[in-house]
Amino acid sequence: MPKPDPELLPIRPRCPKCQMRMISTDVVLDADGIEDRTFECIKCGHIETRRLAADPPVSPPAGPGPTAH
């Protein structure tokens, strides 16, 4: 599965050192649906990893239910 473009991700925390928005540089998904997401500040170089709940998988739309005859 290709990794999403880090600049398009909605979660961009501020750097605790300089307050600049950080970019996501790596995402590792574990079997429990938790992401280890690594962020890097492009201004000062601070790096941190956060554990976040992954987005739930998208299920296909439900088809029509059983019909009564």
N, C-alpha and C positions, 0 to 999 in steps of 0.2 A: 504494500500500500504506500503510495507516495506521501511524503510529508507536506503539509500545507505551507504556503509562503508565510514566514514569520511576521511579515508586515501586515498581513491581512487578519491576523488573529485578534479577537476582541479583548483578550486579557494582556494588558501591557502595564505592569506595575511601575511605580517610580523607584528610582535608585535611592537606597537609604543614605548614600554618601552625598550625591549632588542633586537629587530630585529630578533628574532627566528621565524621560520614559525609556524603559529597557525594552530590548527585543528578545523574542524567544529564539534560542539558537539550537535547542534539541528537545525532542519529546520522546519519552519511552513509556509505552503503555504496558501495564502488567496484567496478569490474568484476572485480577479482581476489578478491573475497570478503573484503576487509578493511574493517573499520568504523573510521571516525574518530568517536570518541565524546567529546563535550564534557561535562565534569562541573563543577558549581558548588557551592561551600559556602554553605549558607543562613545560616551563622553569621557568617563573616568576608568572604564575597564572592569568595574565591579561585576562579579559573577555570583549568582546564587541559584539554587535548585529548590523548587517548591513542589509539593505533592498536591494534586488537584483531582477532583472527581471528573472523570471523562464524560463527554456528552453521551447520553444513552444512544444505542444503535437505532437507526430509523427502520421501522418495520413497514412492510408493504401495506397499502390501504386495504381495509377489510372488504371482501367481496359481498355480494348480496347474501343474506342469510337463507336458511332453508325455506322453501316455499311450500305452503299447504296446498294439497290438491283436493 
